[in-house]
Amino acid sequence: MPEYKEIRAVYDDDTIRVYQAYCPAIAEEAVKLGTFGSRFKLTRMTWIKPSFLWAMYRSGWATKENQERILAIDLKRSAFDDLIQNAVISSYHENSDISYQEWQKQVQNSDIRVQWDPERDIHGNALNYRSIQIGIRGEAVRKFVSDWIVKIQDITDYVTDLRIRKENGEDITALLPAERIYSHE
């Protein structure tokens, strides 16, 4: 079966949820402030993931070092759509309609990257479709912190409960966030 790309997310008319994993100090400050504070580095690229299972795969279900806390971040949909429309693919593909040099120039001039990685099931196995993650830096990360975040929740306890249930052989599928296919405008 051929692989295809799909954005699946929890969203409503105004917001879309993305996930990020952080160390406790950054996560606690973000929850307290409702956005990221002084412990968050505005100078480096940060990656947002709308897929819960992809975020769990990358963070080891909140067990990897400096990824022990999982944040659910509701962003303005208009901002997320803008990110999608202005992103540059993170790796060059030969069958692209631009040259390698043109792509390199786009990457250098863009604050937004998009990467499509194999989606994962609850056990971390690759599925036959790819999920998006978006890297932001520079002006995009400043807007993310100052304007785009609507709400931040620490969902680490929920993630830990799911991980323990999964490790005990329980089917946690019904307990996962209800993600739907997302279409942006």
PyRosetta script that sets phi, psi and omega in degrees:
from pyrosetta import init, pose_from_sequence

init()
pose = pose_from_sequence("MPEYKEIRAVYDDDTIRVYQAYCPAIAEEAVKLGTFGSRFKLTRMTWIKPSFLWAMYRSGWATKENQERILAIDLKRSAFDDLIQNAVISSYHENSDISYQEWQKQVQNSDIRVQWDPERDIHGNALNYRSIQIGIRGEAVRKFVSDWIVKIQDITDYVTDLRIRKENGEDITALLPAERIYSHE")
pose.set_psi(1, 130.6)
pose.set_omega(1, -178.0)
pose.set_phi(2, -70.3)
pose.set_psi(2, 150.5)
pose.set_omega(2, 177.5)
pose.set_phi(3, -79.9)
pose.set_psi(3, 147.5)
pose.set_omega(3, 175.6)
pose.set_phi(4, -137.9)
pose.set_psi(4, 164.8)
pose.set_omega(4, -177.2)
pose.set_phi(5, -104.5)
pose.set_psi(5, 139.4)
pose.set_omega(5, -177.5)
pose.set_phi(6, -155.0)
pose.set_psi(6, 134.8)
pose.set_omega(6, 173.3)
pose.set_phi(7, -97.0)
pose.set_psi(7, 121.3)
pose.set_omega(7, 173.9)
pose.set_phi(8, -118.0)
pose.set_psi(8, 134.6)
pose.set_omega(8, -174.9)
pose.set_phi(9, -159.5)
pose.set_psi(9, 165.3)
pose.set_omega(9, 167.3)
pose.set_phi(10, -91.0)
pose.set_psi(10, 123.1)
pose.set_omega(10, -179.2)
pose.set_phi(11, -154.7)
pose.set_psi(11, 163.1)
pose.set_omega(11, 172.8)
pose.set_phi(12, -134.3)
pose.set_psi(12, -163.5)
pose.set_omega(12, -177.0)
pose.set_phi(13, -63.4)
pose.set_psi(13, -27.8)
pose.set_omega(13, -172.1)
pose.set_phi(14, -110.9)
pose.set_psi(14, -27.9)
pose.set_omega(14, -172.8)
pose.set_phi(15, -132.3)
pose.set_psi(15, 160.8)
pose.set_omega(15, 172.2)
pose.set_phi(16, -133.3)
pose.set_psi(16, 139.5)
pose.set_omega(16, -178.4)
pose.set_phi(17, -92.0)
pose.set_psi(17, 133.2)
pose.set_omega(17, 172.2)
pose.set_phi(18, -124.5)
pose.set_psi(18, 161.9)
pose.set_omega(18, -177.5)
pose.set_phi(19, -123.0)
pose.set_psi(19, 145.9)
pose.set_omega(19, 173.3)
pose.set_phi(20, -144.3)
pose.set_psi(20, 150.4)
pose.set_omega(20, 178.4)
pose.set_phi(21, -114.9)
pose.set_psi(21, 136.0)
pose.set_omega(21, -177.0)
pose.set_phi(22, -140.4)
pose.set_psi(22, 169.7)
pose.set_omega(22, 170.6)
pose.set_phi(23, -72.7)
pose.set_psi(23, 160.3)
pose.set_omega(23, -177.9)
pose.set_phi(24, -55.8)
pose.set_psi(24, -40.6)
pose.set_omega(24, -176.1)
pose.set_phi(25, -61.1)
pose.set_psi(25, -45.6)
pose.set_omega(25, 179.8)
pose.set_phi(26, -68.3)
pose.set_psi(26, -44.1)
pose.set_omega(26, -178.0)
pose.set_phi(27, -63.3)
pose.set_psi(27, -45.7)
pose.set_omega(27, -178.8)
pose.set_phi(28, -62.7)
pose.set_psi(28, -42.4)
pose.set_omega(28, 178.4)
pose.set_phi(29, -63.7)
pose.set_psi(29, -42.0)
pose.set_omega(29, -179.6)
pose.set_phi(30, -63.7)
pose.set_psi(30, -43.7)
pose.set_omega(30, 179.5)
pose.set_phi(31, -64.3)
pose.set_psi(31, -42.4)
pose.set_omega(31, -179.4)
pose.set_phi(32, -62.8)
pose.set_psi(32, -43.7)
pose.set_omega(32, -175.7)
pose.set_phi(33, -85.4)
pose.set_psi(33, -21.8)
pose.set_omega(33, -174.1)
pose.set_phi(34, 81.1)
pose.set_psi(34, 7.0)
pose.set_omega(34, 175.1)
pose.set_phi(35, -162.6)
pose.set_psi(35, -179.1)
pose.set_omega(35, -178.7)
pose.set_phi(36, -84.3)
pose.set_psi(36, 144.3)
pose.set_omega(36, -175.6)
pose.set_phi(37, -113.3)
pose.set_psi(37, -151.2)
pose.set_omega(37, -172.2)
pose.set_phi(38, -66.6)
pose.set_psi(38, -22.8)
pose.set_omega(38, 179.9)
pose.set_phi(39, -78.0)
pose.set_psi(39, -17.4)
pose.set_omega(39, 179.7)
pose.set_phi(40, -85.5)
pose.set_psi(40, 129.9)
pose.set_omega(40, -178.4)
pose.set_phi(41, -87.6)
pose.set_psi(41, 110.6)
pose.set_omega(41, 177.9)
pose.set_phi(42, -70.9)
pose.set_psi(42, -14.5)
pose.set_omega(42, -173.7)
pose.set_phi(43, -89.4)
pose.set_psi(43, -4.6)
pose.set_omega(43, 179.3)
pose.set_phi(44, -116.7)
pose.set_psi(44, 160.3)
pose.set_omega(44, 179.8)
pose.set_phi(45, -71.6)
pose.set_psi(45, 138.8)
pose.set_omega(45, 175.6)
pose.set_phi(46, -122.4)
pose.set_psi(46, 143.5)
pose.set_omega(46, -176.1)
pose.set_phi(47, -110.9)
pose.set_psi(47, 131.9)
pose.set_omega(47, 177.2)
pose.set_phi(48, -112.4)
pose.set_psi(48, 142.5)
pose.set_omega(48, -174.6)
pose.set_phi(49, -130.9)
pose.set_psi(49, 116.9)
pose.set_omega(49, 176.2)
pose.set_phi(50, -75.7)
pose.set_psi(50, -19.2)
pose.set_omega(50, -179.5)
pose.set_phi(51, -85.0)
pose.set_psi(51, 118.3)
pose.set_omega(51, 178.4)
pose.set_phi(52, -59.9)
pose.set_psi(52, -48.4)
pose.set_omega(52, -176.2)
pose.set_phi(53, -67.7)
pose.set_psi(53, -32.9)
pose.set_omega(53, 175.9)
pose.set_phi(54, -65.9)
pose.set_psi(54, -42.5)
pose.set_omega(54, 178.3)
pose.set_phi(55, -63.6)
pose.set_psi(55, -37.4)
pose.set_omega(55, 178.7)
pose.set_phi(56, -68.3)
pose.set_psi(56, -39.5)
pose.set_omega(56, 177.1)
pose.set_phi(57, -59.9)
pose.set_psi(57, -47.7)
pose.set_omega(57, -177.3)
pose.set_phi(58, -67.1)
pose.set_psi(58, -33.0)
pose.set_omega(58, -176.9)
pose.set_phi(59, -95.4)
pose.set_psi(59, -1.2)
pose.set_omega(59, -176.3)
pose.set_phi(60, 64.4)
pose.set_psi(60, 35.4)
pose.set_omega(60, -177.6)
pose.set_phi(61, 55.9)
pose.set_psi(61, 47.0)
pose.set_omega(61, 176.3)
pose.set_phi(62, 69.7)
pose.set_psi(62, 31.8)
pose.set_omega(62, 179.9)
pose.set_phi(63, -115.6)
pose.set_psi(63, -13.1)
pose.set_omega(63, -179.3)
pose.set_phi(64, -77.3)
pose.set_psi(64, 150.2)
pose.set_omega(64, -179.7)
pose.set_phi(65, -59.4)
pose.set_psi(65, 135.3)
pose.set_omega(65, -177.8)
pose.set_phi(66, 64.7)
pose.set_psi(66, 14.3)
pose.set_omega(66, 175.1)
pose.set_phi(67, -133.0)
pose.set_psi(67, 29.4)
pose.set_omega(67, -174.6)
pose.set_phi(68, -77.5)
pose.set_psi(68, -12.3)
pose.set_omega(68, -179.7)
pose.set_phi(69, -121.3)
pose.set_psi(69, 132.0)
pose.set_omega(69, -178.9)
pose.set_phi(70, -108.1)
pose.set_psi(70, 126.2)
pose.set_omega(70, 177.8)
pose.set_phi(71, -108.5)
pose.set_psi(71, 134.5)
pose.set_omega(71, 169.7)
pose.set_phi(72, -100.2)
pose.set_psi(72, 118.8)
pose.set_omega(72, -173.5)
pose.set_phi(73, -117.2)
pose.set_psi(73, 118.5)
pose.set_omega(73, 176.0)
pose.set_phi(74, -90.2)
pose.set_psi(74, 119.0)
pose.set_omega(74, 179.6)
pose.set_phi(75, -105.3)
pose.set_psi(75, 155.6)
pose.set_omega(75, 171.6)
pose.set_phi(76, -62.2)
pose.set_psi(76, 131.4)
pose.set_omega(76, 178.8)
pose.set_phi(77, -61.0)
pose.set_psi(77, -36.9)
pose.set_omega(77, -179.8)
pose.set_phi(78, -60.5)
pose.set_psi(78, -38.1)
pose.set_omega(78, 178.3)
pose.set_phi(79, -68.6)
pose.set_psi(79, -43.4)
pose.set_omega(79, 179.3)
pose.set_phi(80, -61.9)
pose.set_psi(80, -44.6)
pose.set_omega(80, 178.9)
pose.set_phi(81, -61.0)
pose.set_psi(81, -39.4)
pose.set_omega(81, 177.5)
pose.set_phi(82, -63.2)
pose.set_psi(82, -41.0)
pose.set_omega(82, 177.0)
pose.set_phi(83, -59.1)
pose.set_psi(83, -47.8)
pose.set_omega(83, -178.7)
pose.set_phi(84, -60.0)
pose.set_psi(84, -45.7)
pose.set_omega(84, -175.8)
pose.set_phi(85, -68.7)
pose.set_psi(85, -25.4)
pose.set_omega(85, -174.8)
pose.set_phi(86, -110.0)
pose.set_psi(86, 7.7)
pose.set_omega(86, -177.7)
pose.set_phi(87, -77.4)
pose.set_psi(87, 151.9)
pose.set_omega(87, 173.2)
pose.set_phi(88, -110.3)
pose.set_psi(88, 134.9)
pose.set_omega(88, 179.3)
pose.set_phi(89, -60.9)
pose.set_psi(89, 139.4)
pose.set_omega(89, -171.7)
pose.set_phi(90, -76.2)
pose.set_psi(90, -17.3)
pose.set_omega(90, 177.4)
pose.set_phi(91, -137.6)
pose.set_psi(91, 144.0)
pose.set_omega(91, -176.0)
pose.set_phi(92, -76.4)
pose.set_psi(92, 141.7)
pose.set_omega(92, 176.2)
pose.set_phi(93, -120.5)
pose.set_psi(93, 132.6)
pose.set_omega(93, -178.0)
pose.set_phi(94, -54.1)
pose.set_psi(94, -36.4)
pose.set_omega(94, -176.1)
pose.set_phi(95, -85.6)
pose.set_psi(95, 16.0)
pose.set_omega(95, 177.8)
pose.set_phi(96, -71.2)
pose.set_psi(96, 157.5)
pose.set_omega(96, 178.4)
pose.set_phi(97, -89.8)
pose.set_psi(97, 12.6)
pose.set_omega(97, 173.5)
pose.set_phi(98, -126.8)
pose.set_psi(98, 160.0)
pose.set_omega(98, 179.9)
pose.set_phi(99, -77.3)
pose.set_psi(99, 164.5)
pose.set_omega(99, 177.5)
pose.set_phi(100, -59.2)
pose.set_psi(100, -41.0)
pose.set_omega(100, 180.0)
pose.set_phi(101, -64.8)
pose.set_psi(101, -40.5)
pose.set_omega(101, 177.7)
pose.set_phi(102, -64.3)
pose.set_psi(102, -42.3)
pose.set_omega(102, 178.4)
pose.set_phi(103, -61.7)
pose.set_psi(103, -45.6)
pose.set_omega(103, 179.2)
pose.set_phi(104, -57.7)
pose.set_psi(104, -41.4)
pose.set_omega(104, 179.2)
pose.set_phi(105, -64.8)
pose.set_psi(105, -42.0)
pose.set_omega(105, 177.2)
pose.set_phi(106, -60.2)
pose.set_psi(106, -44.7)
pose.set_omega(106, 179.9)
pose.set_phi(107, -61.1)
pose.set_psi(107, -44.9)
pose.set_omega(107, -179.4)
pose.set_phi(108, -63.4)
pose.set_psi(108, -34.3)
pose.set_omega(108, -175.0)
pose.set_phi(109, -93.3)
pose.set_psi(109, -3.6)
pose.set_omega(109, -176.1)
pose.set_phi(110, -106.0)
pose.set_psi(110, 143.2)
pose.set_omega(110, 173.8)
pose.set_phi(111, -96.1)
pose.set_psi(111, 4.3)
pose.set_omega(111, -174.4)
pose.set_phi(112, -131.5)
pose.set_psi(112, 125.7)
pose.set_omega(112, 176.5)
pose.set_phi(113, -118.6)
pose.set_psi(113, 149.7)
pose.set_omega(113, 173.6)
pose.set_phi(114, -126.2)
pose.set_psi(114, 139.1)
pose.set_omega(114, 179.5)
pose.set_phi(115, -135.3)
pose.set_psi(115, 135.3)
pose.set_omega(115, 179.7)
pose.set_phi(116, -111.2)
pose.set_psi(116, 116.7)
pose.set_omega(116, -177.6)
pose.set_phi(117, -120.7)
pose.set_psi(117, 153.8)
pose.set_omega(117, 179.3)
pose.set_phi(118, -57.2)
pose.set_psi(118, 126.9)
pose.set_omega(118, 174.6)
pose.set_phi(119, -62.6)
pose.set_psi(119, 159.1)
pose.set_omega(119, -177.3)
pose.set_phi(120, -122.4)
pose.set_psi(120, 151.4)
pose.set_omega(120, 171.6)
pose.set_phi(121, -89.4)
pose.set_psi(121, -175.9)
pose.set_omega(121, -175.5)
pose.set_phi(122, -64.4)
pose.set_psi(122, -18.7)
pose.set_omega(122, 179.7)
pose.set_phi(123, -97.2)
pose.set_psi(123, 1.4)
pose.set_omega(123, 179.0)
pose.set_phi(124, 90.1)
pose.set_psi(124, 4.4)
pose.set_omega(124, 178.9)
pose.set_phi(125, -76.3)
pose.set_psi(125, 140.4)
pose.set_omega(125, 179.4)
pose.set_phi(126, -67.2)
pose.set_psi(126, 137.8)
pose.set_omega(126, 175.2)
pose.set_phi(127, -100.8)
pose.set_psi(127, 176.6)
pose.set_omega(127, -173.9)
pose.set_phi(128, -89.5)
pose.set_psi(128, 16.6)
pose.set_omega(128, 173.0)
pose.set_phi(129, -135.6)
pose.set_psi(129, 161.0)
pose.set_omega(129, -176.4)
pose.set_phi(130, -106.5)
pose.set_psi(130, 142.0)
pose.set_omega(130, 177.4)
pose.set_phi(131, -109.4)
pose.set_psi(131, 153.5)
pose.set_omega(131, -175.4)
pose.set_phi(132, -89.4)
pose.set_psi(132, 144.6)
pose.set_omega(132, 161.0)
pose.set_phi(133, -133.2)
pose.set_psi(133, 145.7)
pose.set_omega(133, -174.0)
pose.set_phi(134, -121.2)
pose.set_psi(134, 126.4)
pose.set_omega(134, 176.3)
pose.set_phi(135, -99.8)
pose.set_psi(135, 133.4)
pose.set_omega(135, 179.2)
pose.set_phi(136, -128.4)
pose.set_psi(136, 146.4)
pose.set_omega(136, 178.2)
pose.set_phi(137, -148.3)
pose.set_psi(137, 176.7)
pose.set_omega(137, 173.9)
pose.set_phi(138, 55.7)
pose.set_psi(138, -132.3)
pose.set_omega(138, -177.4)
pose.set_phi(139, -61.4)
pose.set_psi(139, -35.0)
pose.set_omega(139, 179.6)
pose.set_phi(140, -63.4)
pose.set_psi(140, -42.0)
pose.set_omega(140, -179.9)
pose.set_phi(141, -70.8)
pose.set_psi(141, -33.2)
pose.set_omega(141, 176.3)
pose.set_phi(142, -65.0)
pose.set_psi(142, -41.4)
pose.set_omega(142, 176.8)
pose.set_phi(143, -66.8)
pose.set_psi(143, -38.8)
pose.set_omega(143, 176.9)
pose.set_phi(144, -53.8)
pose.set_psi(144, -49.9)
pose.set_omega(144, -176.7)
pose.set_phi(145, -72.6)
pose.set_psi(145, -40.2)
pose.set_omega(145, -171.9)
pose.set_phi(146, -91.4)
pose.set_psi(146, -22.3)
pose.set_omega(146, -170.8)
pose.set_phi(147, -137.0)
pose.set_psi(147, -31.3)
pose.set_omega(147, -168.8)
pose.set_phi(148, -86.9)
pose.set_psi(148, -24.4)
pose.set_omega(148, -176.9)
pose.set_phi(149, -78.1)
pose.set_psi(149, 126.1)
pose.set_omega(149, 177.2)
pose.set_phi(150, -96.5)
pose.set_psi(150, -38.4)
pose.set_omega(150, -176.2)
pose.set_phi(151, -157.8)
pose.set_psi(151, 143.4)
pose.set_omega(151, 174.3)
pose.set_phi(152, -125.8)
pose.set_psi(152, 130.2)
pose.set_omega(152, 175.3)
pose.set_phi(153, -125.0)
pose.set_psi(153, 139.1)
pose.set_omega(153, 172.0)
pose.set_phi(154, -86.8)
pose.set_psi(154, 114.5)
pose.set_omega(154, -178.0)
pose.set_phi(155, -109.6)
pose.set_psi(155, 22.6)
pose.set_omega(155, -176.7)
pose.set_phi(156, -59.8)
pose.set_psi(156, -42.0)
pose.set_omega(156, -180.0)
pose.set_phi(157, -61.5)
pose.set_psi(157, -42.7)
pose.set_omega(157, 177.0)
pose.set_phi(158, -60.3)
pose.set_psi(158, -46.1)
pose.set_omega(158, -179.8)
pose.set_phi(159, -63.3)
pose.set_psi(159, -43.7)
pose.set_omega(159, 179.7)
pose.set_phi(160, -62.6)
pose.set_psi(160, -43.2)
pose.set_omega(160, 177.7)
pose.set_phi(161, -60.5)
pose.set_psi(161, -45.2)
pose.set_omega(161, 178.6)
pose.set_phi(162, -62.1)
pose.set_psi(162, -43.2)
pose.set_omega(162, -179.5)
pose.set_phi(163, -62.0)
pose.set_psi(163, -44.5)
pose.set_omega(163, 179.7)
pose.set_phi(164, -63.6)
pose.set_psi(164, -45.3)
pose.set_omega(164, 178.2)
pose.set_phi(165, -59.9)
pose.set_psi(165, -43.7)
pose.set_omega(165, 179.6)
pose.set_phi(166, -61.9)
pose.set_psi(166, -46.4)
pose.set_omega(166, -180.0)
pose.set_phi(167, -63.9)
pose.set_psi(167, -26.0)
pose.set_omega(167, 177.3)
pose.set_phi(168, -87.5)
pose.set_psi(168, 7.6)
pose.set_omega(168, 175.2)
pose.set_phi(169, 87.9)
pose.set_psi(169, 6.4)
pose.set_omega(169, -179.8)
pose.set_phi(170, -78.9)
pose.set_psi(170, 143.4)
pose.set_omega(170, 174.7)
pose.set_phi(171, -80.5)
pose.set_psi(171, 111.0)
pose.set_omega(171, -176.2)
pose.set_phi(172, -96.5)
pose.set_psi(172, 5.1)
pose.set_omega(172, -174.3)
pose.set_phi(173, -50.9)
pose.set_psi(173, -45.1)
pose.set_omega(173, -177.1)
pose.set_phi(174, -69.9)
pose.set_psi(174, -14.7)
pose.set_omega(174, -178.2)
pose.set_phi(175, -94.2)
pose.set_psi(175, -6.6)
pose.set_omega(175, -178.9)
pose.set_phi(176, -73.2)
pose.set_psi(176, 156.4)
pose.set_omega(176, 174.9)
pose.set_phi(177, -56.5)
pose.set_psi(177, 143.2)
pose.set_omega(177, -177.8)
pose.set_phi(178, -82.7)
pose.set_psi(178, 83.3)
pose.set_omega(178, -179.6)
pose.set_phi(179, -83.7)
pose.set_psi(179, 142.9)
pose.set_omega(179, 177.0)
pose.set_phi(180, -123.2)
pose.set_psi(180, 159.5)
pose.set_omega(180, 175.0)
pose.set_phi(181, -64.4)
pose.set_psi(181, 131.5)
pose.set_omega(181, -176.3)
pose.set_phi(182, -104.4)
pose.set_psi(182, 130.5)
pose.set_omega(182, 172.8)
pose.set_phi(183, -120.0)
pose.set_psi(183, 129.7)
pose.set_omega(183, -178.9)
pose.set_phi(184, -100.5)
pose.set_psi(184, 159.4)
pose.set_omega(184, -177.8)
pose.set_phi(185, -115.1)
pose.dump_pdb("model.pdb")
